[in-house]
């Protein structure tokens, strides 16, 4: 099993965004939820 890197997550974000942009009429609810999750995973830690 291979570890998932931040680069892998960023690449998946780019692929999902490209698909959504190419076919805006489709239902992308699941993809948007995945994008939200991936975005949180690659975001820098918030200062407290």
MARMAR-351759 format. One record per residue (C-alpha): residue in three letters; y, x, z. Coordinates in steps of 0.1 Angstrom, whole numbers, padded with zeros to 4 digits, always signed. Example, Ala and Ser with C-alpha at 12.3 -4.5 7.8 and 13.67 -1.06 7.14 Angstrom:
2
Ala-0045+0123+0078;Ser-0011+0137+0071;
//
This chain:
48
Unk+0000+0000+0000;Unk+0034+0013-0009;Unk+0065+0010+0012;Unk+0094-0011-0002;Unk+0126+0009-0004;Unk+0162-0002-0004;Unk+0163+0008-0041;Unk+0134-0016-0048;Unk+0153-0044-0031;Unk+0185-0037-0050;Unk+0165-0037-0083;Unk+0150-0071-0074;Unk+0185-0084-0067;Unk+0197-0072-0101;Unk+0167-0088-0119;Unk+0171-0121-0101;Unk+0209-0122-0109;Unk+0202-0114-0145;Unk+0176-0142-0148;Unk+0200-0167-0132;Unk+0228-0157-0155;Unk+0206-0159-0185;Unk+0193-0194-0177;Unk+0220-0212-0156;Unk+0206-0247-0162;Unk+0173-0241-0143;Unk+0167-0248-0107;Unk+0171-0215-0090;Unk+0168-0227-0054;Unk+0139-0204-0044;Unk+0155-0174-0062;Unk+0188-0180-0044;Unk+0170-0181-0010;Unk+0153-0148-0020;Unk+0187-0133-0030;Unk+0201-0143+0004;Unk+0173-0126+0022;Unk+0174-0094+0001;Unk+0212-0092+0005;Unk+0208-0093+0043;Unk+0182-0066+0041;Unk+0203-0042+0021;Unk+0236-0049+0039;Unk+0249-0022+0062;Unk+0245-0029+0099;Unk+0274-0049+0113;Unk+0296-0032+0139;Unk+0297-0051+0173;
//
